[in-house]
Amino acid sequence: MSESKIPEILETFEADLLSEWTQELANVNIRKGLIKEAELKEECREFLSLFRSAVGQGKLTNIQAGAWEDMREILNSISRSRSQKGFTPAETATFVFSFKQPLFKRMRQQLQDPIELSEEIWLATNLLDQLGLLTIEVYQKAREDVILRQQEELMELSTPVIKLWEGILALPIIGTLDSARTQMMMESLLQKIVETGSEIAIIDITGVPTVDTLTAQHLLKTVTAARLMGADCMISGIRPQIAQTIVYLGIDLTDITTKATLADAFLIALKRLGVSITPSQPK
């Protein structure tokens, strides 16, 4: 194949291509309100400038080449911005794919040889497809980062450590315990023990639907870690079904104080601290 005519076409018709491209984006119904028209036009102008610069260096087959570094960076920024603004992956990729229409139209006008035209269109298609797929890849990664951050925030919210009394902490657990959540739970509890200097921690599993061997191991590790920090640990919320399961599984909790309810465990904790609760006298 002879030298590509794409750089020359981009150089000669850059202003026309930009105008037709922004019109093409309007025609494919990029949702209005999510991005300002001036911002969209500036993105198109910058993309077109970088596209012309990269192909002008003769790098027309691989967007991983150094000539495409600035282009990859701007597409990275555009894709992440669109994922935050609520665009869909298809809408994000359309930003690049919609450039085919004005570019191919201009190529058909300028290239008379059918074979040359076919080869140039194939070259441009390959390039724009690579760039479009890059926007989807970055968009997907940005969404995964958001989901991961939300999961971490929810996990932190699901393991609150509460100060019940001076020297007494409670860790109410709701939902299933897995390794990641146990690690977060243990870190939260140990940090709170250090901050408050508490002597007793109550782990309440009333909201845990089932206790299996793995869950029990997680609880025992948390209790052991709390003891190493100088705090005694109790487990409350042992329902009849969970008690039977623990016995059936042969889980040894003999060294740990267990109670049916958080209130029962709290009373035991108060007694260990020498605090007594006396009902008020009727008036």
N, C-alpha and C positions, 0 to 999 in steps of 0.2 A: 504494500500500500504506500502511495506517495505521501508526502507531508500533509498532515491534517489541515483542513481549512477552518476548523472550529475556532482556533484563536483569532484568525482574521475576521470571521463573522462576528465574534463577540466584540472585538475592538471597533469594528465599523458601525455596528448597530446597537451598541450598548444602551443608549438612551431609549431607542424604540423597544428593545427587548424588555427593559425595565417597565415601561409604560404598559406594554401588552401583558406582561406577567402579573403586575398588580391588578389589572383588569380581569385576568384569568382567575386569580385568587378570589376576587369579588364574585365572579360567576359560579365558582364551585361552592359558594355559600359558606365561607369561613365565618363562624358565628360572630356576629357583631356584639359588641359590649365586652367581650373577653380581652380584646386588644384594640388599641386606638389605631385609626387608619394611618396616622403619621408614623407610629412606631412600626407598623407592618411594612410600610414603604421603606423606612430606614433599614429594616432587616433585609428586605429584598435588594436594596442598593448595595449593602455591604456584602451580601452573599454573591451577587453578580460580580462585584469588583474582585473578590477573592477567587472566584471561579475563573475569571478571565486571567488573573495573575498566575494561577496554578497551571492551567492548560497552556499558557504562554511559555512556560518553562519546559514544555514538551512532556509533562507527566500526565498522560491521558488514559492510563490503564489501572493504576493502583493508588487509591486515596490514602494509603498508609505511608506513601513517600513523604519526604520532608517538605516538599512544595505544598502539600495539603495541610500542614500543621495548623496554620491560622484558620483555615476553613473548618477543620475538625473542632477547634476551640469554639468558634462562633456557633456551630451546630450544636455543640454540647450545651452552650449557654441558652440557645433558643429552645432546645428540647426540655431542659430542666425548667425553664420559665413557663413553658406551655403546660407541663405536667402540674405545676403549682396553680396555674390559672384555671385549670379544669378542662383543657382541651383533651380530646380522645387521641389515642395513638394514630388513628387514621388521619385525623385532622392535622396532627403534627407532621406526619410524613407527606401529606398533600402539599405542604409548603414547598418541598423540593420537587416532588413529582409534577406539580403544575407548571414548572418551568419548561417541561418538555414541549408543550404545545407551541408557545411562541418561538422557541429555539428551532424546532423541527420545521415550522412554517417558513422561517427565514432560510433554513438550509435548503428547503425545496425550491425556494425562489432563486438561490444563488448557485446551486449545483445542478448542472444540466445532465451530467453523465449518470445514468441510473445506478451503475455499479458503484461509482464513487459516492453517490448519495446514500446508497444502502449501507456502505461501509462506515460512512461518517455518522449516520443515524444509529447504527449498532454501537459505535464507539461512545457516542453521547449517552445512549440509553444505559450502557454498562456503567458509565461514570455516575449518572444521576441516580441509578438504582442503588449503587453503593452508598451514596450520600443519604438517600432516603432511608435505607436500612439502618444506617448509623443513627439517624434521629430516633428511630423506633427503639434501637438498643439502649440509647441514653435515656429515653423516656421511661422504658421499663425499669432500668436501674434506679432512676430517680423515684419511681413509685415504690419500688422495693425498699429503698432507704426510708421513705415516709412510713411505710407499714411497719418496718423493723423498729423505728423510733417510737411509734404509737404502741407497739407491743411492749417495749421496755417501760414506757410510761404507765401503761395499764398494769404491768407486773408490779411496779413500785407502788401503785395505788392499791393493789390487791394484797399487799403485805404490810399493812400499817402496824406500827408498834405504838401502843397506847400506854400512857402512864396512869395507872389506876390509883396509886397512892404513893406517898414518898417511899421509894425503895421497892415498889412493885410495878412490874411491867406486864402487859398482856399483848399477845400476838394472835388475834383472831384470824383463822384461815378459812377462806371460802373457795370451794372448787377443788380441782384435782391437783395433786402435788407431783411435779416432775422435777428432773434434775436442775433445769435452769431456774425454775421458780424457787426451789429449795435453796439454791445458792444465793439468790436475791434475798430470800427470807432470812437466811442465816446472817448475811452481811448486815441487814437492817437491824436485826435483834442485837448482834454483837456491838454495833456502832452505838445503839441506844444505851446499852449497858455501860459502855465506856463514858458516854456523855452524862448519864444520870447517876452513875455509881450504884445502881439498883442491885439488891441482893437476891431478889426473887423474880423469875420470869414465868408467866403462865402461857403455855401454847394451847389455844382453844381450837379444837378440830370439829366443833359442832357443824360447821358448814362444809366439811369434807364428806363427799358422798360415800366413798368406800375407802377402806384401808387394806392394802395388799402388802406383800413382803417389801416391795420397793419403797412404798410410802412409809412403812414403819422404819426402814433403814434411814430414810431421810430425816424422820423425826428424831431418831436416836443420835444421829450425827449432830443435829442442831442442839440437842440437850447436852451432849458431850462438849461441844464447843462453848456453850454458855457456862458450863461448869469450869472449864479451863479459864474463863474470864472472871471466875469468882462468884458467879450467880447460880443459885439453885433453880432447877426447872421443874415445873409440874405440867401435866397434860390434862386438860379438861375437855368435856364434850364427848365422853365415851358413851355412846348409845349402846343399847342391848345388842343390836346387830353387829356393831363394830367390836364389842367385847367378845362375842362368839367367834367372829372372824379371827381376832388376835389369838384366841385360845386355839382355834383350829389350825392356824398357821404355825403355832408354837413360838410366837414372838415373845421374847423375854423382856417384860417391863417391870420386873420385881424391884429394881433399884430406883424406879421413878414413881413419884406420887401421882396417882391418877384420880380424877374425880368425874362424876357424871355431868356436872354443870360448871360454868365459869364462876357462878356465885359461890358454890361449895369450895372451889379452889381459892377464891379470893379470901374467904373466911380463914382457911388454913394459913394462907400467906400472912394475914393480919396477926394471927396468933403467934406465928414464928417471929414476927417483929415485935411481939409484946404489946400489940394494940388490941383492945377489946371494944366491942360495940355494945352499948347498953341501950335498950329501948327506952324512950322517953316516958316519964310518968304521965298517966292520963290526967288532964286538967279537971 
